[in-house]
């Protein structure tokens, strides 16, 4: 009957592809409405082998998506779980976005994990973090997927190629698990080798499980790592532990026992500066040359936390020197974030550029790997509501923040900055005068040749009449000619444009 109706509709002049879509949509809705998992499971008991129609069915995207949806709704259906395995065997595991479905079978989950890891290894800088976070979310679906993935990643870390990415992925998975309220400390301790050092393991486990430092456990670790034969430094390089140390030392108004403060500083400096190598599980070398200098830099930097604007201006040369150490820069970002996100911070400022934002510029100049962290903070401030300030003062503040973005762009963090500004333009929620200001500042900074991606992101902003229409030159040599020159230059080199 269905085929007859389809033939009639085709005879009436309707495109065959439209008819096929109509029929498939009707069948799909009917199957979803009437599906019975018990009856579906009888297919195997009656036929005794994989039905030929099932093999043909999974070759079509429409029916594969139907299987994914039904498998979500009926996770215990044997027929659907078997079909998911067939789909994975056929090479379509990249389509299986539902971890609830994949986690039912180790073979399917393994293929999904392999696909995700390969995607991370082949991704560029712009997409890598998104791919890592997506994979971390997938792995944290359940206890068995978490343990299985962490053990697998632990062995991949032992390989030379891509080991740093596997370690980063493992750390992001742990972070994701903690954000979801799961205490995975025992698994971490079992894999990082800390069980060979029971006292260190106990001290770390206690603090990581409670997500809080305490002087007694810090003292235990301090004594062990101040010994002539300390444990492996990786034990105290857990990101969660390092963040706790940085918060304790750099966040203003943190209550820290001054008697134990040097121990916190020592452990942070040790974790940040020590280099060691192992051969056949035996330590081959241990370099602690930079520990003392790092300790001094951390001490000087935290000595400026909480000071007034005038005092910070006097301390700038010392702070700049300390910022050369990456661990101090991470702490400075945390310190600045705590200061500038206070509701009344900008209301109480009288200077054009607050000194804390100037510190961020120096971090950007010294440490390319921290540029995204700084950009995230600048974006957070740019989008924050400053209702206590007058409208014109708010605009001036956002111009100051745009200056920080221009500085980031000038130091090599080009594409992420341009993507954000283009996003602001597309959303239509940013004052046009601010985007015009950004464009003017960037054009004074850049010079050809321009990369295809730069042109793709920046040229539409420059060509927008609402933004730059009144600012374009007339060919009389005025200062605004730079806008017209940029447009002409980009159009004169079509081969540079992104495909």
ABEGO torsion letter per residue (X at the ends): XAAAAAAAAAAAGBBAAAAAAAAAAAAAAAAAAABBAAAAAAAAAAAGBBBAAAAAAAABAAAAAAAAAAAAABAABAAAAAAAAAAAAAGAAAABABAAAAAABAAAAAAAAAAAAAAAAABBAAAAAAAAAAAAAAAAABAAAAAAAAAAAAAAAABABGAAAAAAAAAAAAAAAAAAGBBAAAAAAAAAGAAABAAAAAAAAAAAAAGBBBAAAAAAAAAAAABABBBBAAAAABAAAAAAAAAAAABBGBBBBAAAAAAAAAAAAAAAABBBBBBGGBBABBBAAAAAAAAAAAAAAAAABGBBAAAAAAAAAAAAAAAABAAAAAAAAAAAAAAAABAAAAAABABABBAAAAAAAAAAAABAAAAAAAAAAAAAAAABBBAABBAAAAAAAAAAAAAAAAAAAAAGBAAAAAAAAAAAAAAGABBAAAAAAAAAAAAAABBOBBBAAAAAAAAAAAABAAAAAAABBAGAGBAAAAAAAAAAAAAABAAABBX
